[in-house]
Amino acid sequence: MNLSSLFSPLADLKLRSCLIRKQGRLIFEYYKEPRFKDQIAKINSCTKSILSALICIGMEKGVVPPPDTAISKFFPELRIKAEYRSVRDTSGHENGSDQRGIPDSRKLDITLEHLLTMSAGFEWTEFGGRNSFPTMTRTSDWINYVLDQPLSDLPGVRMEYNSGVSQLLSAILVQATGLSVAEFAEKHLFGPLGIESYQWETDPQGFHTGGFGLWLRPDDMLKFGQLYLQQGLWKNKQLIPAELIAKSVKPAIPAEAPRRGFYGWHWWVDSLSAVDYYYARGFGGQFIHIIPSLETVVVQTHDNRKKKEQPDIFREYILPALMD
């Protein structure tokens, strides 16, 4: 395994950083500039996998209910609106269930697991088309915006990438724990991992952004990946139950086209040449890859802000070098 051959392509592709840890030992370290080593930067949608970990911790502590729990437990307005619609239906008025903002009793079937696997069924286009994600961030109440979106599918049928459902999970965690998401993270995840430098954006109601908005150092991203590689064990303490780690990174639903592989609980799952791996993925080239069979964690960060397709650096360069 000659990883020194990676330096040239990583520099050409303008990566901000790349760290590789195998069997607990740092075997490769690259920074575009030395200052990036200690500088926090946006990890974008890798935030979703951090949130998944916090939900798992909450489940283990008994404050977050089981994954089959209906989200109406936390958003009772869904039930109230559905009951109001039922009265309207029986009175002979047209219910208009295909219009945005009209209560839909099918939303009562949405569970925590549907949010985690992005299969809640909301009609949503993250970017382009209806441009749901940018529209959400321009509203005064992100939670209401997401809950008011019509359903295009029954819950659990199809994955549709949706940062809005991540924001619902953030709000649920706050309701369940009585702490802000960042406070809960500091107490049960960041603190034990020694993550001290970070920033985390919030929505207009003060909920930390569940689908993006977290800033971390590359080495702290590596710690998080190592925690998952070690099945939730860190310095002889089980931070996340191994069974919840396994469930959260298990292929749960096929990824929506054109994405490849499967989706778990806010984790992507894929394979190359019979080597299975799972990963956190953020816009602009932010990744945390975990390859259990190789006992390896790989972190990539990038400053790419262009929407055009970029090479899959992990599959084209890094993983083949690790498998060599």
Secondary structure, 3 states (H helix, E strand, C coil): CCHHHHHHHHHHCCEEEEEEEECCEEEEEEECCHHHHHCCEECHHHHHHHHHHHHHHHHHCCCCCCCCCEHHHCCCHHHHHHHHHHHHHHCCCCCCCCCCCCCCHHHHHCEHHHHHCCCCCECCCCCCCCCHHHHHHCCCCHHHHHHCCCECCCCCCCCCCCHHHHHHHHHHHHHHHCCCHHHHHHHHHHHHHCCCCCEECECCCCCECCCCCEEECHHHHHHHHHHHHCCCEECCEECCCHHHHHHHCCCCEECCCCCCCEECCCCEEEEECCEEEEEEEECCCEEEEEEHHHCEEEEEEECCCCCCCCCCHHHHHHHHHHHC
